[in-house]
Amino acid sequence: MLTVEKIGGTSMAALKEVLSNIIFYKEDHIYNRVFVVSAFWGVTDLLLENKKTGAPGVYHKIAKHQNFHGNLHDLTLKLKEINRRYTGLGLNVAAADEFIEKRINDAQHYLENFASILASGYVSQDSILQAAREILASIGESHSAFVLTNILQSKGLNATFVDLSGFHDTKPYTIDQRIRNTFKEIELAKTICIVTGYTKGTEGIMREFDRGYSEVTFSKIAVELKPTEAIIHKEYHLSSADPGIVGIENCIPVGNTNYDIADQLADVGMEAIHPKASKPLEIHGINLRIKNTFDPAHPGTLITTNYICPHKRVEVITGTDKVVMIDVFDPLMVGNAGSDLQIMQIFADFNLSYIFKVTSANSISILIWEKHFNKKLVKALDAHFEKTTVEKMAMVCLLGTNMDQPGLLARSTTALTDAGVNIKSAGVALRKVNIQFLVAREDFNAAVKALNKALA
């Protein structure tokens, strides 16, 4: 049984558990497994920027024409420190240190050339900075993949380090071509492959997918190799509600769902898998399993194309408190077929997609991620419409493959009302796989708890 599996950065930081709970958990299934690994937790944040806070990494030094050598030196020390943590697991620290020193020295050489080219002012800054971003991103995954491969080899396994970063490869392969050419020479039944989550390609994997690139690599490898199953190992279960809000005793792991619900989850930031990574799996009929690294006996969540829950019920209660509502008002909207189109064109000009929209006769309200909000957007809308209002919000969602039942909406609104939560807006699409409630940010946790208590 061939499996293609991905191990996230937080799980990689717990490498001892990765070995015992994932790789060696079933002694009769060691080979014929392909593991796509993320960088160790926090490393890509140091290379690029902190994914949550936006705190700058090495990349931003280059982008601002500042000296980045000290940052690369600190990064080298950090990665060597990570290496020393795994001496007890069998890592050849000297080999790992030598690998990362050479990789960062080579990267520094490329980046110095980029900095000189940027300083000349003769070339497009965007393309050079994008190339720098790609080079930096590749370092973290190359390091983690080398470390894990070395540990497995020290334990007598036939482990293959599959470096898709193409660091010293000048061939102009696309991402798909690089994956195809790399794996065609590997006898998967006789080895365990440890693969970098970063893949070099002419189209630029970060240009196309930014920080979701490791899941895209995982997805493309699965499509190429056609495994029995694709598996993502995370540090938590995909649960019926956030245990940090409702309490672990008040939620359960989701056993089965479908790719549609996975998309709904991603739309509110609770990614089982990046949407651009899930689509190829869905189209090619490859089942995806989400497993908890720290609960290996549990089968996890199986995501398939056609699963429909046999019983009518809400499967997941989730949401986010990091969104803003943009309300566009104009008394001339009523009966005007072009208002919505005009607003959407302005959003497209700012490269903004929305996650919720509701209309009335003279207004259109649109919900977007707060991190994507731009004050210039309001100015552009105000140039065409009478008034634009921006309000911070939270969204709570009910998700399910088969939850269309009489009274569900009434029970939900009653639960929120009884908890003292005011519903600012709500939406239900015709397919009824996602019911959305917009509430004040300070009511987010109370709303999740109330709906979980009433509907779970």
ChimeraX attribute file (.defattr): number of C-alpha atoms within 10 A of each C-alpha:
attribute: neighborCount
match mode: 1-to-1
recipient: residues
	/A:1	10
	/A:2	18
	/A:3	19
	/A:4	24
	/A:5	28
	/A:6	25
	/A:7	26
	/A:8	22
	/A:9	22
	/A:10	17
	/A:11	23
	/A:12	24
	/A:13	18
	/A:14	15
	/A:15	19
	/A:16	14
	/A:17	18
	/A:18	20
	/A:19	17
	/A:20	14
	/A:21	17
	/A:22	21
	/A:23	17
	/A:24	13
	/A:25	15
	/A:26	11
	/A:27	8
	/A:28	7
	/A:29	14
	/A:30	19
	/A:31	21
	/A:32	17
	/A:33	21
	/A:34	26
	/A:35	22
	/A:36	26
	/A:37	30
	/A:38	30
	/A:39	28
	/A:40	23
	/A:41	16
	/A:42	15
	/A:43	24
	/A:44	23
	/A:45	21
	/A:46	22
	/A:47	23
	/A:48	22
	/A:49	18
	/A:50	15
	/A:51	13
	/A:52	8
	/A:53	8
	/A:54	11
	/A:55	12
	/A:56	15
	/A:57	21
	/A:58	24
	/A:59	26
	/A:60	17
	/A:61	15
	/A:62	20
	/A:63	18
	/A:64	10
	/A:65	13
	/A:66	12
	/A:67	13
	/A:68	20
	/A:69	15
	/A:70	10
	/A:71	16
	/A:72	20
	/A:73	14
	/A:74	12
	/A:75	19
	/A:76	18
	/A:77	15
	/A:78	13
	/A:79	19
	/A:80	18
	/A:81	13
	/A:82	20
	/A:83	21
	/A:84	15
	/A:85	13
	/A:86	17
	/A:87	12
	/A:88	10
	/A:89	15
	/A:90	15
	/A:91	23
	/A:92	18
	/A:93	20
	/A:94	11
	/A:95	14
	/A:96	20
	/A:97	21
	/A:98	11
	/A:99	15
	/A:100	24
	/A:101	17
	/A:102	11
	/A:103	17
	/A:104	18
	/A:105	14
	/A:106	14
	/A:107	19
	/A:108	18
	/A:109	10
	/A:110	14
	/A:111	23
	/A:112	16
	/A:113	12
	/A:114	18
	/A:115	20
	/A:116	11
	/A:117	15
	/A:118	19
	/A:119	12
	/A:120	9
	/A:121	9
	/A:122	8
	/A:123	11
	/A:124	10
	/A:125	14
	/A:126	11
	/A:127	11
	/A:128	17
	/A:129	19
	/A:130	16
	/A:131	17
	/A:132	22
	/A:133	23
	/A:134	23
	/A:135	25
	/A:136	23
	/A:137	28
	/A:138	26
	/A:139	22
	/A:140	27
	/A:141	28
	/A:142	27
	/A:143	25
	/A:144	29
	/A:145	26
	/A:146	22
	/A:147	26
	/A:148	24
	/A:149	21
	/A:150	22
	/A:151	22
	/A:152	20
	/A:153	17
	/A:154	15
	/A:155	12
	/A:156	8
	/A:157	16
	/A:158	15
	/A:159	21
	/A:160	21
	/A:161	18
	/A:162	22
	/A:163	21
	/A:164	22
	/A:165	23
	/A:166	17
	/A:167	16
	/A:168	7
	/A:169	10
	/A:170	7
	/A:171	10
	/A:172	13
	/A:173	17
	/A:174	16
	/A:175	22
	/A:176	17
	/A:177	12
	/A:178	19
	/A:179	21
	/A:180	16
	/A:181	11
	/A:182	13
	/A:183	15
	/A:184	11
	/A:185	8
	/A:186	14
	/A:187	12
	/A:188	17
	/A:189	12
	/A:190	15
	/A:191	17
	/A:192	25
	/A:193	24
	/A:194	27
	/A:195	30
	/A:196	28
	/A:197	31
	/A:198	33
	/A:199	28
	/A:200	25
	/A:201	21
	/A:202	12
	/A:203	12
	/A:204	18
	/A:205	22
	/A:206	21
	/A:207	14
	/A:208	12
	/A:209	15
	/A:210	13
	/A:211	17
	/A:212	18
	/A:213	23
	/A:214	27
	/A:215	27
	/A:216	26
	/A:217	26
	/A:218	29
	/A:219	26
	/A:220	20
	/A:221	23
	/A:222	24
	/A:223	20
	/A:224	13
	/A:225	17
	/A:226	17
	/A:227	20
	/A:228	14
	/A:229	17
	/A:230	25
	/A:231	24
	/A:232	23
	/A:233	25
	/A:234	20
	/A:235	17
	/A:236	16
	/A:237	23
	/A:238	22
	/A:239	19
	/A:240	22
	/A:241	26
	/A:242	23
	/A:243	15
	/A:244	8
	/A:245	14
	/A:246	18
	/A:247	11
	/A:248	13
	/A:249	7
	/A:250	15
	/A:251	19
	/A:252	17
	/A:253	20
	/A:254	18
	/A:255	18
	/A:256	18
	/A:257	22
	/A:258	21
	/A:259	24
	/A:260	22
	/A:261	19
	/A:262	20
	/A:263	20
	/A:264	22
	/A:265	23
	/A:266	15
	/A:267	18
	/A:268	20
	/A:269	15
	/A:270	17
	/A:271	14
	/A:272	23
	/A:273	21
	/A:274	23
	/A:275	20
	/A:276	16
	/A:277	19
	/A:278	24
	/A:279	17
	/A:280	16
	/A:281	22
	/A:282	19
	/A:283	10
	/A:284	12
	/A:285	15
	/A:286	21
	/A:287	19
	/A:288	26
	/A:289	20
	/A:290	25
	/A:291	25
	/A:292	22
	/A:293	27
	/A:294	19
	/A:295	15
	/A:296	17
	/A:297	11
	/A:298	13
	/A:299	13
	/A:300	24
	/A:301	23
	/A:302	20
	/A:303	26
	/A:304	20
	/A:305	17
	/A:306	13
	/A:307	15
	/A:308	15
	/A:309	16
	/A:310	8
	/A:311	9
	/A:312	13
	/A:313	18
	/A:314	23
	/A:315	26
	/A:316	27
	/A:317	25
	/A:318	24
	/A:319	26
	/A:320	19
	/A:321	21
	/A:322	16
	/A:323	23
	/A:324	21
	/A:325	22
	/A:326	21
	/A:327	19
	/A:328	25
	/A:329	20
	/A:330	17
	/A:331	11
	/A:332	13
	/A:333	18
	/A:334	12
	/A:335	9
	/A:336	10
	/A:337	9
	/A:338	9
	/A:339	20
	/A:340	14
	/A:341	10
	/A:342	14
	/A:343	18
	/A:344	15
	/A:345	13
	/A:346	16
	/A:347	16
	/A:348	11
	/A:349	11
	/A:350	15
	/A:351	9
	/A:352	16
	/A:353	14
	/A:354	14
	/A:355	13
	/A:356	18
	/A:357	16
	/A:358	13
	/A:359	12
	/A:360	10
	/A:361	13
	/A:362	15
	/A:363	21
	/A:364	19
	/A:365	18
	/A:366	20
	/A:367	23
	/A:368	21
	/A:369	21
	/A:370	15
	/A:371	11
	/A:372	13
	/A:373	17
	/A:374	11
	/A:375	8
	/A:376	10
	/A:377	17
	/A:378	18
	/A:379	11
	/A:380	16
	/A:381	19
	/A:382	16
	/A:383	11
	/A:384	15
	/A:385	18
	/A:386	12
	/A:387	15
	/A:388	21
	/A:389	12
	/A:390	16
	/A:391	12
	/A:392	17
	/A:393	23
	/A:394	23
	/A:395	29
	/A:396	24
	/A:397	24
	/A:398	29
	/A:399	24
	/A:400	24
	/A:401	26
	/A:402	19
	/A:403	21
	/A:404	17
	/A:405	11
	/A:406	8
	/A:407	9
	/A:408	16
	/A:409	14
	/A:410	9
	/A:411	14
	/A:412	20
	/A:413	19
	/A:414	16
	/A:415	20
	/A:416	22
	/A:417	14
	/A:418	11
	/A:419	15
	/A:420	13
	/A:421	19
	/A:422	16
	/A:423	16
	/A:424	12
	/A:425	14
	/A:426	17
	/A:427	15
	/A:428	13
	/A:429	9
	/A:430	8
	/A:431	11
	/A:432	16
	/A:433	20
	/A:434	24
	/A:435	21
	/A:436	18
	/A:437	23
	/A:438	26
	/A:439	22
	/A:440	17
	/A:441	18
	/A:442	12
	/A:443	21
	/A:444	21
	/A:445	18
	/A:446	17
	/A:447	32
	/A:448	22
	/A:449	20
	/A:450	23
	/A:451	23
	/A:452	23
	/A:453	13
	/A:454	12
	/A:455	16
	/A:456	16
